[in-house]
Each structure stands twice: as structure tokens, then as C-alpha cells.
Amino acid sequence: MVRYRRRPVAVDTIQWTGDNEAEVQAFTGRANFYALDPADPENSDDPAATATVFDNLHSTWVLVYTGQHIVRGVKREYYPIAEDVLAKTYEPADTEARPTRERWHLEYLPADRWVQLTRSMNDRQAAVEARARRQERHPDLGIRIVRAATSYTVEAEAADADA
């Protein structure tokens, strides 16, 4: 057996309160989080679960319970963590989280792996239009739109860095 200690790394979180779906979706990306309808028995085997988040690292949906925090991990994966576990595992960072910056590009599948086809674009609509144009010219080519989201943290302002 080998023992490991968690490295000091800052992560961003948002708490799921049960009624802040839009706020959590802004944090995770709209397609990665949604509230469960308690009246729909098809939603989950666990009636206490109130939402679900997509963990792209493991390609699976994970149940979320009201009061849990959604963590954005170091590989941009999302996972729920209970408030008491969060308090034991992490401490508040003396850093300021900045909003996620999204860029878009197209990829195509020439053989067995996706390859970037275009430069990054600031606007999703521009990527949608570029894909439509390319798909029209090359209808047999598989082309997808990829969202690359970047978040960054300011650890020291410029004036503080010199000190």
C-alpha cells in the first residue's frame, strides 16, 4: 500500500440549494447539470436526490442532494461533495475566482480521432454557422462543435506580486 496526501490545489465550488439551477448551470455549463422533477418517478432510484451533474472525467451522471457543493476539479470535471466533507478536505482560498471564459472551435473525424479544424472563436453562434458552411461543402465529413472553457484564479494582484 502507498499513502498519498492531497496536493494544495484551489478548486471552485457552488452550492446546490435546490432552487438555483440557472446559477449552477452557469457554473457547470447548461448541459452538465439539471434539477430532477420530484414528481417524475423515472428520474432516479433515490427519491432524496434533487439534481444530477455530469462528471465528464468518468462519463457518467452523478446524483446531487440539496445542500451539496458542486466542485469543478483540476481536469474540469464536476462532482458533488457534502458540506462537511468539503470543510474537512478544503479550506477557503485567499484567491479570487474569475468567471469562466468560453471559446469554440470545430473538430472533424478523419480516421480514429478528432482533430481541431478551426481557430478558436469567442462566439458559439459563429461556430454553429462555420459548422453549417463546412458541413454543406463536405456532407460526408463528421464535424462537431467543441466548447473549451477556461477559468482562472488571480492569486496576487500586480501590485502584490512585486512585494
Helices and strands as residue ranges (DSSP letters): E 12-15, H 21-28, G 30-32, E 33-35, E 51-55, E 60-64, E 69-72, E 78-81, H 83-89, E 96-97, E 101-108, E 115-116, H 124-137, E 143-150, E 153-154, H 158-161
